[in-house]
Amino acid sequence: MASLTIPAAADTTHDLLALGALVTRLDPGIIPFKEADAYTLHVSGGEYNVATNLSTCFGLRTAVASAMVDYPIGKRIENAVRKAGVTPYYKRFSHDGVRGPNMAIVWSDRGQGVRAPVVFYNRAYEAAQQLKPGSFDWKTIFGKGVRWFHSGGIFSALSPTTSELVIEAMQAAKEAGAVVSFDLNYRAKLWAVAAAEQGLTAAQAGEGAAKTLRKITSYVDVLVGNEEDLQKGLGLTGQDVEAKGKLDPSSFLGMMESVVKEFPNIKAVATTLREVHSTNRHSWSAVLWLDGKSYQAPACELDVYDRVGGGDGFAAGLFYGLLSGKSPEEALKLGWAHGALITTTPGDTSMVSLDQVEAFAKGGSARIQR
């Protein structure tokens, strides 16, 4: 098995390029939706969140390839991308003034205590669903020099053409010598809706999702996903995900033999470990399998303000550590620390500094800084 090799930064334009859908998340805070009359708008998207975090917190040069609709909501999103310092590569769409195409909306309240957060979508006539092979000039983009390419399972589930686009981009990334990462983010609901549009059953949706994700994973160097993602998304066999404690990595690590056997191209697999005691109180850890060795981050207790984006924060910190030449232990702790800190602020992306991440990764406390 070949080891993970990170391209040097010299003669490159982007440390990381992400491919995914840009969305708005409407957040009423702790107010249940049926009572809410005011919302905070967060610009989000699983892949974009990683690119933004790496830019704003870690100071890396990042880019995003996505769909953009030329209407006011699109302008709002463009402004956020620009403010985050992320270079955009947009496939532009015109709005018809009535129906779309649209930038998707994710509705997500924060929950509180024993009341869990609620998440639902409005992805009707979404521009990103229409992205397909040929939407981007990968030869030109990767010709500028890209060290790392990242995409994910949510974007891949939007339509048959988005998964084909992910594969096209990964092939171009491999040809250019970039590291390729993928966050499985298996969402049965999204795969079922896309399959229903093709007249398929729920069972056929699951089979189709696994077939598609397996094809994508055959191009991946670094895979992000827990044991449930690996089982349901890739159809791998493993232990009952409920049989072990939530912070026990043995079920996850026990699947690595199956992962490597099925996908010898995989060099690293990582995931967060989270036990939810209440909406606002979580136990938190993370685990990394890299080049045949396993590493586990410490466990800590989180007082959660907004849990959305923690996983993307973990991925960003981990990728930063690997791109920066840190040891596997250091890279994992940076991801663990950054993901934890993101849960202390509103929104989906980082509002913390690299100093704060490094301090927490080294065992820092929440004592007041004067």
C-alpha positions as CSV (number, residue, x, y, z in Angstrom):
1,M,0.0,0.0,0.0
2,A,1.4,3.4,-1.0
3,S,1.7,6.1,1.6
4,L,0.0,9.4,1.5
5,T,2.2,12.0,-0.3
6,I,1.3,15.7,0.0
7,P,2.3,17.9,-3.0
8,A,4.5,20.9,-2.2
9,A,3.1,24.4,-2.1
10,A,5.6,25.8,-4.6
11,D,4.3,26.6,-8.1
12,T,0.7,26.1,-7.0
13,T,-2.3,28.5,-6.9
14,H,-4.6,26.6,-4.6
15,D,-3.9,24.5,-1.5
16,L,-7.4,23.1,-1.7
17,L,-10.2,23.1,-4.3
18,A,-13.7,22.0,-3.2
19,L,-16.5,20.9,-5.5
20,G,-20.0,21.1,-4.1
21,A,-23.3,23.0,-3.7
22,L,-23.4,26.4,-2.1
23,V,-26.6,26.8,0.1
24,T,-28.2,29.2,2.5
25,R,-29.1,27.9,6.0
26,L,-31.9,29.7,7.7
27,D,-31.5,29.5,11.5
28,P,-34.2,30.6,13.9
29,G,-31.9,29.9,16.9
30,I,-33.6,28.0,19.7
31,I,-37.1,29.0,18.6
32,P,-39.1,26.1,17.0
33,F,-39.9,26.7,13.3
34,K,-43.7,26.9,13.9
35,E,-43.2,29.8,16.3
36,A,-40.2,31.6,14.5
37,D,-40.6,34.9,12.7
38,A,-36.9,35.8,12.4
39,Y,-34.0,33.8,10.9
40,T,-30.3,34.3,10.7
41,L,-28.9,33.4,7.2
42,H,-25.7,31.4,7.1
43,V,-23.9,30.7,3.8
44,S,-23.0,27.0,3.8
45,G,-22.3,23.8,2.0
46,G,-20.3,20.8,3.3
47,E,-17.5,21.1,0.7
48,Y,-17.5,24.9,0.8
49,N,-17.3,24.9,4.6
50,V,-14.0,23.1,4.4
51,A,-12.6,25.6,1.9
52,T,-13.8,28.5,4.0
53,N,-12.4,27.2,7.2
54,L,-9.0,26.5,5.6
55,S,-9.0,30.1,4.3
56,T,-10.3,32.1,7.3
57,C,-8.8,30.1,10.2
58,F,-5.8,28.4,8.7
59,G,-4.7,30.9,6.1
60,L,-4.5,28.5,3.2
61,R,-5.3,29.4,-0.4
62,T,-8.6,27.7,-1.3
63,A,-11.2,27.7,-4.1
64,V,-14.7,26.3,-4.7
65,A,-16.3,25.1,-7.9
66,S,-20.1,25.4,-7.7
67,A,-23.3,26.6,-9.3
68,M,-24.3,30.3,-9.0
69,V,-27.7,31.8,-9.9
70,D,-27.7,35.4,-11.0
71,Y,-30.3,36.9,-8.6
72,P,-30.1,38.6,-5.2
73,I,-29.7,35.5,-3.1
74,G,-26.9,34.5,-5.4
75,K,-25.3,37.9,-4.8
76,R,-25.6,37.4,-1.1
77,I,-23.7,34.1,-1.3
78,E,-21.1,35.5,-3.7
79,N,-20.4,38.3,-1.2
80,A,-19.8,35.7,1.6
81,V,-17.5,33.6,-0.6
82,R,-15.5,36.8,-1.5
83,K,-15.3,37.8,2.2
84,A,-14.0,34.4,3.1
85,G,-11.1,34.7,0.7
86,V,-12.2,31.7,-1.3
87,T,-11.6,31.8,-5.1
88,P,-14.8,31.0,-6.9
89,Y,-15.2,29.0,-10.1
90,Y,-18.9,29.3,-11.0
91,K,-21.2,27.7,-13.5
92,R,-23.7,30.5,-13.8
93,F,-27.5,30.1,-14.2
94,S,-30.2,32.7,-14.9
95,H,-33.3,32.9,-12.7
96,D,-36.6,33.0,-14.6
97,G,-38.1,35.4,-12.1
98,V,-40.7,32.9,-10.8
99,R,-39.5,29.3,-10.3
100,G,-35.8,29.2,-10.5
101,P,-33.3,27.7,-10.8
102,N,-32.5,28.4,-7.2
103,M,-29.8,28.3,-4.6
104,A,-30.9,25.7,-2.1
105,I,-32.2,26.4,1.4
106,V,-31.4,24.3,4.4
107,W,-33.7,25.0,7.4
108,S,-32.1,24.1,10.7
109,D,-33.0,25.2,14.2
110,R,-30.6,24.9,17.1
111,G,-32.7,22.9,19.5
112,Q,-32.1,23.2,23.2
113,G,-31.5,20.8,26.1
114,V,-33.6,17.7,25.6
115,R,-35.2,19.2,22.4
116,A,-33.1,18.0,19.4
117,P,-32.2,20.2,16.4
118,V,-34.5,20.0,13.4
119,V,-33.1,20.0,9.8
120,F,-35.0,19.9,6.6
121,Y,-34.4,21.1,3.0
122,N,-35.8,23.0,0.1
123,R,-33.7,21.9,-2.8
124,A,-36.5,22.2,-5.4
125,Y,-35.1,23.2,-8.8
126,E,-31.7,23.7,-7.4
127,A,-29.0,25.0,-9.8
128,A,-26.3,22.7,-8.4
129,Q,-28.4,19.6,-9.3
130,Q,-27.9,20.7,-12.9
131,L,-24.2,20.6,-12.8
132,K,-22.7,17.8,-15.0
133,P,-19.5,16.7,-16.7
134,G,-18.3,19.6,-18.8
135,S,-19.6,22.3,-16.4
136,F,-16.0,23.3,-15.5
137,D,-12.7,23.5,-17.4
138,W,-10.8,21.2,-15.1
139,K,-7.7,21.3,-17.3
140,T,-7.3,25.0,-16.9
141,I,-8.2,25.0,-13.1
142,F,-5.8,22.2,-12.2
143,G,-3.3,23.6,-14.6
144,K,-2.9,26.5,-12.1
145,G,-1.6,24.0,-9.5
146,V,-3.9,22.4,-7.0
147,R,-2.5,20.5,-4.0
148,W,-5.7,18.9,-2.7
149,F,-9.2,18.3,-4.1
150,H,-12.2,17.7,-1.9
151,S,-15.9,16.8,-2.5
152,G,-18.6,14.9,-0.7
153,G,-21.6,12.6,-0.6
154,I,-24.3,15.2,-0.2
155,F,-23.4,16.9,-3.5
156,S,-23.0,13.5,-5.1
157,A,-26.6,12.6,-4.1
158,L,-28.2,15.6,-5.7
159,S,-28.6,14.1,-9.2
160,P,-27.0,11.4,-11.4
161,T,-25.0,14.1,-13.1
162,T,-23.4,15.6,-10.0
163,S,-21.9,12.2,-9.1
164,E,-20.6,11.9,-12.6
165,L,-19.1,15.4,-12.2
166,V,-17.3,14.4,-9.0
167,I,-15.7,11.5,-10.8
168,E,-14.7,13.7,-13.7
169,A,-13.1,16.2,-11.3
170,M,-11.3,13.4,-9.4
171,Q,-9.9,12.0,-12.6
172,A,-8.5,15.4,-13.4
173,A,-7.2,15.9,-9.9
174,K,-5.4,12.5,-10.0
175,E,-3.8,13.4,-13.4
176,A,-2.6,16.7,-11.9
177,G,-1.1,14.9,-8.9
178,A,-3.4,16.4,-6.3
179,V,-4.5,14.5,-3.1
180,V,-8.2,13.5,-3.4
181,S,-10.5,13.5,-0.4
182,F,-14.2,12.7,0.0
183,D,-16.6,13.1,2.9
184,L,-19.1,10.2,2.6
185,N,-21.8,12.2,4.5
186,Y,-24.4,9.5,3.6
187,R,-27.9,10.9,3.6
188,A,-30.5,8.3,2.8
189,K,-33.2,10.9,2.3
190,L,-31.3,12.7,-0.5
191,W,-30.4,9.5,-2.3
192,A,-34.1,8.4,-2.0
193,V,-35.5,11.6,-3.5
194,A,-33.0,11.5,-6.4
195,A,-33.9,7.9,-7.1
196,A,-37.7,8.5,-6.9
197,E,-37.3,11.1,-9.7
198,Q,-36.1,8.2,-11.8
199,G,-39.0,5.9,-10.7
200,L,-36.8,3.8,-8.4
201,T,-37.8,2.3,-5.0
202,A,-36.2,3.0,-1.7
203,A,-34.3,-0.3,-1.8
204,Q,-33.1,0.5,-5.3
205,A,-32.0,3.9,-4.1
206,G,-29.8,2.4,-1.4
207,E,-28.2,0.0,-3.9
208,G,-27.7,2.8,-6.4
209,A,-26.1,5.0,-3.8
210,A,-23.6,2.3,-2.7
211,K,-22.7,1.6,-6.3
212,T,-22.1,5.3,-7.0
213,L,-20.2,5.9,-3.9
214,R,-18.0,2.9,-4.4
215,K,-17.1,4.1,-7.9
216,I,-16.3,7.5,-6.5
217,T,-14.2,6.0,-3.6
218,S,-12.1,4.1,-6.1
219,Y,-10.4,7.5,-6.8
220,V,-10.0,8.7,-3.2
221,D,-6.9,9.0,-1.1
222,V,-8.4,10.4,2.1
223,L,-11.9,9.3,3.1
224,V,-13.9,11.0,5.9
225,G,-16.8,9.0,7.3
226,N,-17.9,7.0,10.3
227,E,-18.6,3.3,10.5
228,E,-22.3,3.9,9.6
229,D,-21.2,5.8,6.5
230,L,-18.9,3.0,5.5
231,Q,-21.6,0.4,6.0
232,K,-24.5,2.1,4.4
233,G,-22.7,4.3,1.9
234,L,-20.2,1.7,0.7
235,G,-22.0,-1.5,1.6
236,L,-19.1,-2.8,3.8
237,T,-19.7,-5.2,6.6
238,G,-18.8,-4.3,10.1
239,Q,-19.9,-4.5,13.7
240,D,-23.2,-3.2,15.0
241,V,-22.7,0.6,15.2
242,E,-24.7,0.6,18.5
243,A,-22.7,-2.2,20.1
244,K,-19.9,-0.1,21.3
245,G,-19.7,3.2,23.2
246,K,-19.9,6.3,21.0
247,L,-16.3,7.2,21.8
248,D,-14.9,3.7,21.3
249,P,-13.1,3.6,18.0
250,S,-12.9,-0.2,17.8
251,S,-15.9,-0.6,15.5
252,F,-14.5,2.0,13.1
253,L,-10.9,0.7,13.2
254,G,-12.2,-2.9,12.8
255,M,-13.5,-2.0,9.4
256,M,-10.2,-0.7,8.0
257,E,-9.2,-4.2,6.8
258,S,-12.4,-4.3,4.7
259,V,-11.8,-0.7,3.5
260,V,-8.2,-1.5,2.3
261,K,-9.2,-4.8,0.8
262,E,-12.0,-3.2,-1.2
263,F,-10.2,0.1,-1.9
264,P,-6.4,-0.4,-2.0
265,N,-6.1,3.2,-3.2
266,I,-7.2,4.6,0.2
267,K,-4.4,5.9,2.3
268,A,-6.3,7.5,5.2
269,V,-9.8,7.3,6.8
270,A,-10.9,9.7,9.6
271,T,-14.0,10.5,11.5
272,T,-15.3,12.3,14.6
273,L,-16.6,10.4,17.6
274,R,-19.5,12.1,19.3
275,E,-21.8,11.0,22.1
276,V,-24.9,13.3,22.5
277,H,-26.0,13.7,26.1
278,S,-28.3,16.6,25.2
279,T,-28.5,19.1,22.5
280,N,-26.0,21.3,24.4
281,R,-23.8,18.7,26.0
282,H,-21.6,16.3,23.8
283,S,-18.6,14.1,24.5
284,W,-16.2,14.6,21.6
285,S,-13.2,12.7,20.1
286,A,-11.9,11.7,16.7
287,V,-9.9,8.9,15.1
288,L,-7.5,8.7,12.2
289,W,-6.3,5.6,10.3
290,L,-3.3,6.6,8.1
291,D,-0.9,4.5,6.2
292,G,-1.8,1.4,8.2
293,K,-1.6,3.0,11.7
294,S,-4.4,4.3,13.9
295,Y,-4.5,7.4,16.1
296,Q,-7.1,8.7,18.5
297,A,-7.6,12.2,19.7
298,P,-8.4,13.0,23.4
299,A,-12.0,13.0,24.6
300,C,-13.5,16.2,25.9
301,E,-16.9,17.5,26.9
302,L,-18.5,20.2,24.7
303,D,-21.0,22.8,25.8
304,V,-22.6,23.2,22.3
305,Y,-23.9,26.4,21.0
306,D,-24.5,25.3,17.4
307,R,-23.5,21.8,16.3
308,V,-23.8,22.4,12.6
309,G,-20.4,22.4,10.9
310,G,-18.4,20.5,13.5
311,G,-17.6,17.7,11.1
312,D,-16.5,20.0,8.4
313,G,-14.4,21.9,10.9
314,F,-12.7,18.6,11.9
315,A,-12.0,17.8,8.2
316,A,-10.5,21.3,7.6
317,G,-8.2,21.1,10.7
318,L,-7.1,17.6,9.7
319,F,-6.4,18.6,6.1
320,Y,-4.5,21.7,7.3
321,G,-2.3,19.5,9.5
322,L,-1.5,17.1,6.7
323,L,-0.9,19.9,4.2
324,S,1.4,21.6,6.6
325,G,3.6,18.5,7.2
326,K,2.4,17.9,10.8
327,S,2.7,14.5,12.3
328,P,-0.5,12.3,12.1
329,E,-1.1,12.9,15.8
330,E,-0.8,16.7,15.5
331,A,-3.0,16.8,12.4
332,L,-5.7,14.7,14.1
333,K,-5.6,16.9,17.2
334,L,-5.9,20.1,15.1
335,G,-9.0,18.7,13.4
336,W,-10.4,17.6,16.7
337,A,-9.8,21.0,18.3
338,H,-11.1,23.0,15.4
339,G,-14.3,20.9,15.1
340,A,-14.9,21.4,18.8
341,L,-14.4,25.1,18.7
342,I,-16.8,25.5,15.8
343,T,-19.6,24.2,18.0
344,T,-19.1,27.2,20.3
345,T,-20.1,29.8,17.7
346,P,-23.2,30.3,15.5
347,G,-23.2,29.3,11.8
348,D,-21.5,26.6,9.8
349,T,-18.0,28.0,9.4
350,S,-15.0,29.0,11.5
351,M,-15.0,32.1,13.7
352,V,-11.9,31.1,15.6
353,S,-8.2,31.8,15.2
354,L,-5.4,29.4,14.5
355,D,-3.9,30.4,17.9
356,Q,-7.1,29.2,19.6
357,V,-7.1,25.9,17.7
358,E,-3.4,25.2,18.5
359,A,-3.9,26.1,22.1
360,F,-6.8,23.8,22.5
361,A,-5.1,21.0,20.6
362,K,-2.2,21.2,23.1
363,G,-4.6,20.9,26.0
364,G,-5.5,24.6,26.6
365,S,-8.3,25.6,28.9
366,A,-11.3,28.0,28.7
367,R,-9.7,30.4,31.3
368,I,-10.2,34.0,30.3
369,Q,-7.5,35.5,28.1
370,R,-6.4,38.9,29.2
